Amino acid sequence: MAYLFLTWLLSPYFWLRLLLQKKRPLRRVLVINTAKIGDFVATRQVFAVLRSRLPDAEIRALVHSVNVPLARHMSSIDKVIPLPPGGYSGWKGKKWLWRLLADVDGVLVLSPNLSTFLAPFWAGVACRVSVLPDRRAGSVRLAYPFLSHGQSHQPGRLFRDTAMLALRGLSIASEGVEGDAPLTIDSPGGRERVAEILPHDVSSLVGLGIGAGNRLKALTEAQLLQVVRGLLARTSATVVLIGSAPDQACATRLTEACGGVRIINAVGKFSLDELPELLRLLDCYLGVDSGVTYLADAVGIPVVDYMGPADAEDQRPLGKLVRVIRSTEPCAPCSHSFDAPYKCHMGTRACIVSAPLEQMVQAAVDILADSCC
């Protein structure tokens, strides 16, 4: 609150400086999107629109460190800036952000907080654009006047659509832009790993995500085993287990429980920018609402996404071959764009405990059947 109070106290000086600035074209635009993998991938079209509408501008992206490998492969981004470990905490963090904005003509904030509202105002950025939270805004609302344009997120609207509407604050129209193009990443290392672990004689491949960055959304090991056995019993596909390093022990137990037949353990064997090389070879990917699910959708393969606690009206995979399955529990959804808990409010994880495993397996079976027709 002290930074907010001081900004209001000194605001006549900041506004006068902005008033006296000469207008100039958008030569350097910074997009602040420090969300995790799924949220970053789901808003990649924003960068594509910026590149299309501002072909001569330098598009910069301030991203969470986990997304740096992906962002560096996106042709619509010229410069990738990782968020420091401490973020914007304290004067040191805010000063870092302030200096980062020193030569920027426009900023688009997709991960709003008090620092991202104040620092562009301090730095004298002409176009200070942000999406505005629909939940848990708190004292941040008192900093809204320091923006040149705020785009309110509305319940029932996809967050990506709110982000696209916010581009109007940069005098950029997103209308007429085609849907998201498949994400393409050229990774020789990824191809080498694929060649090492995938046999050449498989009829079809089904990827199964066995973890989630937000463990609230993750299926239990017993549920995952039921899904694997269902896929093996009802299809001729080979199941590829996909996850991160913390999921390796679970993946080993699942593989052993199934006798290692028609099951491939790829957990922890691919970096984030290598993973698309594996995903694009799959005939279907089944998972909960997590980053890899959105990455699978981004490369253009069929996806089965169980939303669990996540709000599908806020965000969901949007590919043509996506099957979105929602929880029927009365407490779901409880996880939204600006209010994403990491623990169950009820203490039961009812939406996960009662996950419709049979429906999820059937959706994958149907996708494989359709692909054979």
C-alpha positions, 0 to 999 in steps of 0.5 A: 500500500505504501507504493500505491500511496506514494504514486497517488501523492506524486501522480501530478508529476507523472501525469504532467510528464505523460502529457508533455511526451511526444506521441510516437509509434509502437516500436517496442511493446512488452507483453507481461504474461507470467502465468504457468504453461497452460495459461501462457500457451492458451494466450499465444495468439495475442503475440501472433496478432501483435506481430501481424498488426505491428510487423516492424515493432519489437515484441518483447515477452516477460514470462515465467521462467518455466515458459522461456524454452517455449517463448524462445521458439515463437517467431512472434516474440523477438525478445524473451525476458524471464521473471526473476526468482523473487518477482516484483517483491520489494523495492528491488523487484519493482525497480527492476520492472521499472527499468525494464520498461524504460524504453518501451512504447506500450505494455500489455499486462496479462498477469496483473498485479499492483506492480504491473499497474504502477511501474509502467506509470512511473516509467512514463509508458504511453500505452499502459494496457491491462486486463482487469481481474473479475475476482480478488482484485482488492486494493489493486482497483485503486491503481486502475486510474494509472492505466491508459486502458483497462479491459475487464474480464467477465465471468463466462468469457474466455480469458483469451478473448479478454486478452484479445479485446485488451489489444484495443488499448494499443489501437490494434484490432483483433477482428478477422484474425484466424484461429490459433495456428498449430504450435511448431517447435523444431527440436533435434534433441526431442526427435532423438529422444522420440527415436530412442523410446518409441517403437516403430511397429505401434499401431497408435499412440495415446498419451496420458498425462499423469500429473499437474502443476497444480496438484489439486487437479491431479488424478490419484495413482489408483485412478491413473491405473484404472485409466491405463487398464481401460485404454489397454483393454479397449484399444490396440493403442500403446499408452505413453505416460507423460509428466514431469520429474516429480511424477517419475515414481508414479510412472514406474509403478504404473508401468510395472503394474501393467507388466510393461506391455503396450506402455511407454514411460516418457515421464521426465525424459523431455524438456518443455521445448522437446515435448512437442516432438513427442506430442505431435506423434500421438493419436490422442492425448488424455489428461486433466486441465494442465499445461501439457494438455494445452501444449498437446492442443497447441500442436494440433492433436486430439485432446481429452481434457477433464476440467475437474476444479477448473472453469471451462468458461474461463479457459479450455483447449480450443482445438477442433478435435478437443473433448472437454469433460466437466465435473458434475459436482455442485462445488465445481468449478472452483478454480478461475483465471484470477482465483486458482486455489491449490487446496480444495476448499471442501477438503475432499477433492470431490471433483477429482475423487468422482472423476468420470474415468469411464467417460474419459476412456470412452472419449479417447476410444471414440477419437481413435475409432474416428481416426481409423474411419 
